[in-house]
């Protein structure tokens, strides 16, 4: 799942974008012709840095995204739901791995990305800093959060950078089960008891607005969209994708008999779109800055996992080293001498 | 915190018996055995394959994109290597 348009290109992105040499012109011509850029091809430094940032943030989001749902694995209501949830969380971990690999082709080491995540320097999708309080939250995440992520990610399958595009094709294929299982959880709850319907409504109330924020700041405040579009890293603006998501999701909520928590929501006959009320961007920026309900908890959980796994990594490295020495005693003797 | 990365491996999958192995991505592992196990977990959660290859990325020798023209351009004007280059009368069969 889970890329988010965070619009956090560095200052270098703006500077490098104007590189006027022949290489840059040829590069842009290739991109314009929809040719894919591959790891060893020449590329503007700003293109490289933008992609490293975007792909690594995307990878971090997958990894941190395992936490809110992992919270419910031991409490899933049936064995079937539990098996599905484990499979889904495992997929998110896999997606993180595909993406880290894609980012590495741009010249950043895995260890460096991990360090950026664990030190709190790196950003990840703001949505994972919200808590999963009830089982219905697992349904709402699949339906809304994965739904928003798919909307974001399908255009990235056509990204100009080959390794990112290919990773995204694989991810999107796996993602659709995530969304459907979430909707099915919501459907089951809304067909259940009064308390279960309330639980589903409560989850929608809490996840609706953060899901809309997943598409990133509104176009008016999104400084780097134009450059990313020129580079064909991005195909649609944040607001375009958000609108698409709203248009397909509102009828799904109606089908469930749930109410979107927005008094201003209405169907606009002239434009044939659902229109939502204003989004509280101060909340988005607060969560992004580290002040969401679970930012600290998420980071601590990753740090703890990393520390707890240290002995396993050390043991594996020692084992590999010993096996290498055993199969190659002559070389070891030579090195010693 | 900064431990050195385990070596990088490229992963190839034979999707069905009778087909060739195809590159699918890469991963880090302490050794070849672990690379196979990780490849199983990362790249074949949905029966994507019946066989895996892992190769240390450092052992792959790739052609230089800058030399692509020199390498591949000479084949471009040799259309006579394709059967459609030859005109055969319609009435001649089985050619």
Interface residues (C-beta under 8 A of the other chain):
Chain A: X38 X40 X41 X42 X87 X90 X91 X94 X97 X98 X101 X104 X109 X110 X111 X112 X115 X118 X119 X166 X167 X170 X174 X306 X313 X316 X317 X319 X320 X323 X324
Chain B: X1 X2 X3 X4 X5 X6 X8 X24 X25 X26 X27 X28 X30 X31 X34 X41 X42 X43 X45 X46 X62 X64 X65
